[in-house]
Amino acid sequence: MTASERIMGAEAHWLMGRVMPREFLEEVGKYLHHVAPEREDELMAAIKARAGEIAEADKDLAVDGRSEGSLAICAVVLASYETLLPLFDGDERRAVLYLQHAMGPVLRRPYDLMFSTLNERKNPLDKIEKACRKTVGICLPTSSLTSSDRIRGSLK
């Protein structure tokens, strides 16, 4: 395992395993504060307990830092769904729509950071291609074209 792979794994573990679940639970807490203030603490405790159970049951599936982080955020979202479903009168569609809404602010920060970093660089698409080739081992087309040529070609 290379140093960059270890760093990316640690970053993914930290972001998805610590930051995102905390921010997601903050969004859920805001919702519970409005719709069920008298049960907010009880429901938040139930979500955290259930997320712990889900993560514990599936811990053997996590093989590295990235997958441990993914497991953590997925466990929190699934536990939230199971716990909040009765508040939506069993309407699965409404519950999922709410959870998508709650995930929006959580995802905004990583995407903003990623795109602001790319925008500060010269030839940002070349940087993405290089990173993809390095981490995934896939070949992206037209290595001889510049970033602007690839953009123009995709818009035709």
C-alpha positions as CSV (number, residue, x, y, z in Angstrom):
1,M,0.0,0.0,0.0
2,T,1.5,3.3,-1.0
3,A,1.6,6.4,1.2
4,S,-1.1,8.2,-0.9
5,E,-3.4,5.2,-0.5
6,R,-2.9,5.2,3.2
7,I,-3.6,9.0,3.3
8,M,-6.7,8.7,1.2
9,G,-7.9,5.8,3.4
10,A,-7.4,7.8,6.5
11,E,-9.1,10.8,5.0
12,A,-12.1,8.7,3.9
13,H,-12.3,7.0,7.3
14,W,-12.2,10.4,9.1
15,L,-14.7,12.1,6.8
16,M,-17.2,9.3,6.3
17,G,-16.7,7.7,9.7
18,R,-16.7,10.8,11.9
19,V,-17.5,14.1,10.2
20,M,-20.4,13.0,8.0
21,P,-22.3,11.0,10.6
22,R,-22.0,13.8,13.1
23,E,-23.2,16.4,10.6
24,F,-26.0,14.1,9.4
25,L,-27.2,13.6,13.0
26,E,-27.2,17.4,13.5
27,E,-29.6,17.7,10.5
28,V,-31.8,15.0,11.9
29,G,-31.8,16.6,15.3
30,K,-33.0,19.9,13.8
31,Y,-35.9,18.1,12.2
32,L,-36.7,16.3,15.4
33,H,-36.6,19.5,17.3
34,H,-39.4,20.8,15.1
35,V,-41.6,17.8,14.7
36,A,-41.1,15.9,18.0
37,P,-39.3,18.1,20.5
38,E,-40.6,16.1,23.5
39,R,-39.0,12.9,22.0
40,E,-35.9,14.4,20.4
41,D,-33.4,13.1,22.9
42,E,-35.1,9.6,23.0
43,L,-35.1,9.3,19.2
44,M,-31.5,10.6,18.8
45,A,-30.4,8.0,21.4
46,A,-32.3,5.3,19.5
47,I,-30.7,6.3,16.2
48,K,-27.2,6.2,17.7
49,A,-27.8,2.9,19.4
50,R,-29.2,1.3,16.3
51,A,-26.4,2.7,14.2
52,G,-23.9,1.1,16.6
53,E,-25.8,-2.3,16.3
54,I,-25.7,-2.1,12.5
55,A,-22.0,-1.2,12.3
56,E,-21.1,-3.9,14.8
57,A,-23.1,-6.5,12.9
58,D,-21.4,-5.6,9.6
59,K,-17.9,-4.8,10.9
60,D,-16.4,-7.8,9.2
61,L,-17.3,-6.3,5.8
62,A,-15.0,-3.3,6.3
63,V,-11.6,-4.2,5.0
64,D,-9.8,-0.8,5.2
65,G,-10.3,2.8,6.4
66,R,-12.4,3.8,3.5
67,S,-14.9,1.0,3.9
68,E,-15.0,1.5,7.7
69,G,-16.0,5.1,7.0
70,S,-18.6,4.1,4.5
71,L,-20.0,1.6,7.0
72,A,-20.3,4.3,9.6
73,I,-22.3,6.8,7.5
74,C,-24.4,4.0,6.0
75,A,-25.3,2.7,9.5
76,V,-26.3,6.2,10.7
77,V,-28.5,6.7,7.6
78,L,-30.2,3.3,7.9
79,A,-30.7,3.7,11.6
80,S,-32.2,7.1,11.0
81,Y,-34.5,5.7,8.4
82,E,-35.7,2.9,10.6
83,T,-36.2,5.3,13.6
84,L,-37.9,8.1,11.7
85,L,-40.2,6.0,9.5
86,P,-43.0,6.0,12.1
87,L,-42.8,9.8,12.2
88,F,-43.7,9.8,8.5
89,D,-46.7,7.5,9.2
90,G,-44.8,4.6,7.5
91,D,-44.5,6.5,4.2
92,E,-41.2,5.2,2.9
93,R,-41.0,7.6,0.1
94,R,-41.4,10.7,2.3
95,A,-38.8,9.3,4.8
96,V,-36.3,8.7,2.0
97,L,-36.9,12.2,0.5
98,Y,-36.3,13.7,4.0
99,L,-33.1,11.7,4.4
100,Q,-31.9,12.9,1.0
101,H,-32.7,16.4,2.1
102,A,-30.7,15.9,5.3
103,M,-27.7,14.5,3.5
104,G,-27.5,17.6,1.2
105,P,-25.7,19.9,3.6
106,V,-23.5,17.0,4.7
107,L,-22.2,16.5,1.2
108,R,-22.0,20.2,0.3
109,R,-18.7,20.7,2.2
110,P,-16.7,17.9,0.6
111,Y,-17.9,18.8,-2.9
112,D,-17.2,22.5,-2.3
113,L,-13.7,21.8,-1.1
114,M,-13.0,19.4,-3.9
115,F,-14.2,21.7,-6.7
116,S,-12.5,24.8,-5.2
117,T,-9.3,22.9,-5.0
118,L,-9.6,21.8,-8.6
119,N,-10.5,25.3,-9.8
120,E,-7.3,26.7,-8.3
121,R,-5.2,24.4,-10.4
122,K,-4.0,24.6,-13.9
123,N,-5.6,21.9,-16.1
124,P,-7.8,20.5,-13.4
125,L,-9.2,17.7,-15.6
126,D,-5.7,16.5,-16.2
127,K,-5.3,16.3,-12.4
128,I,-8.5,14.3,-12.1
129,E,-7.4,11.9,-14.8
130,K,-4.0,11.4,-13.2
131,A,-5.7,10.7,-9.8
132,C,-8.1,8.3,-11.3
133,R,-5.4,6.4,-13.1
134,K,-3.3,6.2,-10.0
135,T,-6.0,5.2,-7.5
136,V,-8.3,3.0,-9.6
137,G,-6.1,1.9,-12.4
138,I,-8.6,2.8,-15.1
139,C,-7.6,4.4,-18.4
140,L,-9.4,7.6,-19.3
141,P,-9.5,8.4,-23.0
142,T,-7.6,11.0,-24.9
143,S,-4.5,11.5,-22.8
144,S,-3.0,13.5,-25.6
145,L,-5.8,16.1,-25.6
146,T,-5.9,19.1,-23.3
147,S,-8.6,19.6,-20.7
148,S,-10.4,22.2,-22.8
149,D,-10.4,19.8,-25.9
150,R,-12.0,17.1,-23.8
151,I,-14.7,19.5,-22.5
152,R,-15.5,20.7,-26.0
153,G,-15.6,17.1,-27.3
154,S,-18.0,16.1,-24.7
155,L,-20.4,19.0,-25.5
156,K,-20.8,18.0,-29.1
